[in-house]
């Protein structure tokens, strides 16, 4: 898996989800999965088994938009930790750029001896060994995606049956993922100049920067770099062709306009990141090199997924810190959610850094703790990470360019090097200090913000001056109490203070405790054994802190004596009271817990939405769960393993239990009813999927198999969806033999599984006729439809229908739905190049009705809606810039290869910018301001709407509740032909309207201009009664560009420019 450069994320909005990843990936099993999303980001998948694996069942799991798809024969190995879940995390795989046609893996062995002899066996399976990773007994390999099925068979010879282990002594196979680099006068904000004035500039310290390399010609880095090495195989070696590494390096030790925090420190540059991301194996190798080369501090402004700190990268941090005493300073990540701190920042030994704005508010994008699993404090400290101006590598464009030498960027990537620079200053002043001492000094001296919790900020914002002056520190910079169980004896720990000064200090101790949301903890949740403690000169003293927490609470202990201020962040977590539960499964043959294969049993707490899972392979599932009501459900396999093809049918069985009264659960597949459709009197079984969504949680599970059954049950809080697609069904006039027409059937129930056997006729089917334009090149495409259950985020097990069409062309499809199912659709161009061209919002398709749709037949431009909002001090912007004018249609230019920028100004001054069109999030000041928001995109290779730009002006001030921004959009809706053309030499009336989040009746001004030379010159045209009158020139093959301006009575305004809006034929 690769780790990601941490730049700040975009807003989560309907129309353009924050995670817009769509496309097709090849799994380690050789199977292929295609992911599509609706306008709210709800995903759906299609699953294409590898050759020889037809009918392979799979399990789909969706949690908060993150999708995993696990084939049947990999499931057990995933559940037991032998296979990395990220290998089947479709969302991660799609946003993990990898070498063309290659799947990068880390293969870990149980012993060093097994790893040493593994290369021949790996090569025999088609893998190429790229790097040895001795610190974790592993090898980094690449497997050709075309040969993934053969590799899978070599490491799992029992496939397609399930296995308990892999062959050849392999202990684990992980995705060699791509961590991403995590992306004012910030030095003054962290009080570095005071340290400089005392002669503390980092002189004598060596710092390693593991990133995208550096620009050796940048004047701010002249004379700073004393060693370099590339771990990526980049053609430019350590020369930075991304820009992230140069930016980070100059924050640490740069000179010039944005002087680094430690301007006299020396740098080792390790390139571990490519333009596509940072392979985990490269990161580990870079860390090994940097520590061995003598770096006192190593900066890692990057991160992968949130972990509990047991992943390979985090373990490498712990191992290398213990061996060399090196301090690893690592960005927390830019997910902006609780429990989202990423690896390798999840490591115990790491000094993990969150981000604050220029007024010391916790940045909305900054990943928060507690750490996954044990609820420990992460991050431990924060630093400036918003609108940071630092060095720009020549020819690069990350962040927002200020000039040729500098860029402005946001992210915890920018926060971490501030702390690294401070650590360098301390290391230079105290050459004998190891990592733990440096970490204690920095964390203890931090300045906390009153409205941020310890799980968001750790001990607070970096204070370089205090860290370099203060002689008193807490030996353990953070403390974890728990997890323990409610009702057990309280958990206690010791805060030990050490005084390196010449005089004793008398520390006054204050304690503030809150929950994750910042609400005050109940009285007595944390207690101190003393409120004052005396620490002798050159000595130590300690105090005991006790936690009686009933959930995730955090405490900040502040010790003061005059100018001395020492912070300690403490976590306290108590597991809730639990009750025993035993779950057994009985298959359709009457065998109870007799199978050694299958999918897990899921247990969802219907009050909290938390889902637990376990296995019933050959034995009951026994364990303890927090008391409460649960939906217990499983897809139970039924088929003898000696039958071929060896793929079981599945029965979905579910029940509701209360652990206060029920401790033993039996899910019995024998009560299952077949999932069927009777169409025109003919009963048919089809390739089916079934899904369960947990109301209000963003979590859903789905499975698909050629034969399916369901046990009807009432389980409030679980929304059941059954989906089927029918083709060549006998005696159907619509879906008959040889017909390319497809009937889509979906049934939902908001209270658990129901019998899924609709009896329908042709008269019950809705007829949807769709006309499709093209991007202007012709070719072929896919129309994808998927069912959306009511009141749930549950996706179907697969996109219910994917039908190939000619572009331009027409397709007629048929739909039947029950239980409140609605439908969403997407159009993909498949040739000459795969592109997600346009999406359709969720809508109701009435049974028995008719509907006509136009796709891609109008001018492509911006569409606005309720997705652009202000909430508190955050402006979240989302305007798909290349949407056609049909109601409910939307498209991001990034889907079709567009690049661009979004820039925000306040009262004429630049706030910040992002090199992404369509969407962004900006943290702004609370008082009223006049804002100017610009978003522009260019789409290389496009035939029409090759460049689109929009500029909005509006006023905004702090609002507590989320409030829609008053944005306008001018839409042009001429009926273009299938190639996006109108006749040359004619006068045409272009339909034009103003859409927006304000009443269009209050628009007071609308003007339209046209250009026939790609925007070099413009001429105004008449606009009246909703039409703009345009006289086309005679020349065929030219293009018409459009520019429009509109303003409402409140002064909200927009100017749009669409270059090559349509072609003349």
Secondary structure, 3 states (H helix, E strand, C coil): CEEEEECCCCCCCCCCCCCCCCEEEECCCCCEEEEEECCCCCEEEEEECCCCCCCCCEEEEEECCEEEEEEHHHHHHHHCCCECHHHHEHHHHHCCCCCCCEEEEEEEECCHHHHHCCHHHHHHCCEEEEEEEHHHCEEEEEEEHHHHHHHHHHHCCCCCCCCCCCCCCEEEEEECCEEEEECCCHHHHCCHHHHHHCCCCCCCCEEEEEECCECCCCHHHCCCEEEEEECCCCCCCCECCCCHHHHHHHHHHCCHHHCCCCCCCEEEEEECCECCEEEHHHHHHHHHHHHHCCCCEEEECEECCECCCCCHHHHHHHHHHHHHCCEEEEECCCCCCCCCCECCCCCCCCEEEEEECCCCCECCCCCCCCCCCCCCCCCCEEEECCCEEEECCCCCCCCEECCCCEEEECCHHHHHHHHHHHHHHHHHHCCCCCHHHHHHHHHHCCECCCCCCHHHHCCCECCHHHHHHCCEEECCCEEEEEEEECCCCCEEEEEEEEECCCCCEEEEEEEEEEECCCCECCCCCEEECCCEEEECCCCEEEEEEEECCCCCEEEEEEEEECCEEEEEEEEEEEECCEEEEEEEEECCCCCECCCCCCCCEEEEECCCCCEEEECCCCCCEEEEEECCEEEEEEEEEECCCCCCCCCCEEEEEEEEEECCCCCEEEEEHHHCEECEEEECCEEECCCEEEEEEECCCCEEEEEEECCEEECCCCCCCEEEEEEEEECCCCCCCCCCCCCCCCEEEEEEECCCCCCCEEEECHHHCEEEEEEECCCCCCCEEEEEEEEECCCCCCECCCCCEEEEEECCEEEEEEEEEECCCEEEEEEEEEECCCEEEEEEEEECCCCCCEEEEEECCCCCEEECCCCCEEEECEEEEECEEEECCCCCEECCHHHHCEEEEEEEEECCEEEEEECCCCEEEEECCCCCEEEEEEEEEEECCCCCCCEEEEEEEEEECCEEEEEECCCEEEEECCCCCCCCEECCCCEEEEEEEEEECCCHHHEEEEEEEEECCCCCCCEEECEECCEEEEECCCCCCCEEEEEEEEEECCCCEEEEEEEEEEEEC
